[in-house]
Amino acid sequence: MPEASFWKKMQINDMLVIDTIRKYGRDTIYFKDKDSKFIWNNYMHANQFGAIKPDELIGKTDKDFFPPEFAERARQIELEIMRTGKPVLNIEEQLGEDDDVRYYSASKYPLYDMNNEIVGTWGISRDITEQKKLELELERSYHKMERLARVDDLSGLYNRRYFYETLEKYASLYERRTDGSTFALLVLDVDDMTHVNDLYGQQNGDQVLRSVAELCVSNVRKEDTCFRTGGDEFAIVLLDTDKITAVGIAKKLVELAASEPVIIEGKREKITISAGLVLFNNEDPDISDLLSKAERKLNKSKREGKNKVSF
């Protein structure tokens, strides 16, 4: 075969390949000059912008189709590619919002001429919307399950397991502090809960527990954390507090519980709580000892007539 015919055939084959990619490629493919103006696009890329033919995009830039911040970010990436000659791979791009949001995985490369000089950039991106939405849904499900594993179903407060995790975390944190700051542990117990259950039934007893839980959450500071640690037992971790402040919060909860009757089967039932309060000491950071001291304070309140806080 004559050399001229060979190269002519090769050129035809190249054109067929390029034309096939342009028409049938499922990823978006584009080429840009140094000013980030489009000089070649495939049909998938053109269709993304609502154009019928790729040539409709020639001479335009991302600013003609995308929000300004997105277009500027793309431009800066392309300038860096042209400056360094290094591609940028697997960029995750997000377009649109809410139900119309689309996600793409994009890679951008330097575009060379016949003299091996960089004259622009080219890129390819793939629609990964379904994959990304699945990932986000799995992530939401994971966080939901993680939260459920930490939350008590009945009260909506954090559960016993997370209570111990929290104590360990804060004990480790405050043990290293040298500024004198500390946290307090307040343990609570609903007085005569067995009597309430026997008189009104378990379902109404659960209503009482939910009322106490709401009382706790509504009357502590935003930095404090409430837990249901047992049947009628609750705990609150009070961060960055001194004894006076912690005692004030504890007394307020005890007084409010006694002053706000719970409506059970149409009756106003007075519910009281007893409490024990201790402050964490970084010279004695043992969590078991801290819990034991708090329980002893609580038992003291029970012995001395209930409806009070011991500290």
Secondary structure, 3 states (H helix, E strand, C coil): CCHHHHHHHHHHHHHHHHHHHHHHCCCEEEEEECCCCEEEECHHHHHHCCCCCHHHHCCCCHHHCCCHHHHHHHHHHHHHHHHHCCCEEEEEEEECCHHHCEEEEEEEEEEECCCCCEEEEEEEEEECHHHHHHHHHHHHHHHHHHHHHHECCCCCCECHHHHHHHHHHHHHHHHCCCCCCCCEEEEEEECCHHHHHHHHCHHHHHHHHHHHHHHHHHCCCCCCEEEECCCCEEEEEECCCCHHHHHHHHHHHHHHHHHCCEEECCEEECCCEEEEEEECCCCCCCHHHHHHHHHHHHHHHHHCCCCCEEC
